[in-house]
Amino acid sequence: MKTRFLFVAIPLVAVLLLLTGCYESRDVTLHDAGVYKGQTDPLVEMSADPAYQERLRERLLMVQTDR
């Protein structure tokens, strides 16, 4: 009787433990299309500066000269 119980209980516990890894949270985050709600990107403002663009161009040419 005890052996039969173990043959049923151990696989049942194993299946339950393995299925907990398949759990998926039901929390849904809805986003507004076209609306960015994150932090502002400082590189956007920097990229408008012609001196910054020239520095980037020089760095590109230093690395990309073999192509």
C-alpha positions as CSV (number, residue, x, y, z in Angstrom):
1,M,0.0,0.0,0.0
2,K,2.8,2.4,0.9
3,T,4.7,1.6,-2.2
4,R,1.7,2.2,-4.4
5,F,1.1,5.5,-2.7
6,L,4.8,6.5,-3.4
7,F,4.4,5.5,-7.1
8,V,1.5,7.8,-7.4
9,A,2.5,10.7,-5.1
10,I,6.1,11.2,-6.4
11,P,5.2,11.6,-10.1
12,L,2.2,13.7,-9.2
13,V,4.5,16.1,-7.1
14,A,7.0,16.1,-9.9
15,V,4.4,17.0,-12.5
16,L,3.1,19.8,-10.3
17,L,6.6,21.2,-9.8
18,L,7.4,21.1,-13.5
19,L,4.1,22.8,-14.3
20,T,4.9,25.7,-12.0
21,G,7.7,26.6,-14.4
22,C,5.1,27.1,-17.1
23,Y,3.2,29.7,-15.0
24,E,2.7,33.0,-16.8
25,S,1.6,36.1,-15.1
26,R,-1.8,37.5,-16.1
27,D,-0.7,41.1,-15.7
28,V,-1.3,43.0,-19.0
29,T,0.3,46.4,-19.7
30,L,-1.6,48.5,-22.2
31,H,0.5,51.1,-24.1
32,D,-0.7,54.0,-26.1
33,A,0.3,53.9,-29.7
34,G,2.8,56.5,-30.7
35,V,3.3,57.8,-27.1
36,Y,6.7,57.3,-25.5
37,K,6.4,57.5,-21.7
38,G,10.1,56.7,-20.9
39,Q,12.9,59.0,-19.9
40,T,14.2,61.5,-22.4
41,D,17.2,60.5,-24.5
42,P,20.1,63.0,-24.2
43,L,21.6,61.8,-27.4
44,V,18.6,63.2,-29.4
45,E,19.6,66.7,-28.4
46,M,23.3,66.0,-28.9
47,S,22.8,64.6,-32.4
48,A,21.5,68.0,-33.6
49,D,24.8,69.7,-32.9
50,P,27.0,69.8,-36.0
51,A,30.2,69.4,-34.0
52,Y,28.9,66.2,-32.5
53,Q,28.0,64.9,-36.0
54,E,31.5,65.8,-37.2
55,R,33.0,63.8,-34.3
56,L,30.9,60.8,-35.1
57,R,31.8,61.1,-38.8
58,E,35.5,61.2,-37.9
59,R,35.2,58.1,-35.6
60,L,33.3,56.3,-38.4
61,L,36.1,57.1,-40.9
62,M,38.8,55.9,-38.5
63,V,37.2,52.5,-38.3
64,Q,35.6,52.1,-41.7
65,T,38.5,53.0,-43.9
66,D,39.1,49.4,-45.1
67,R,35.6,49.1,-46.6
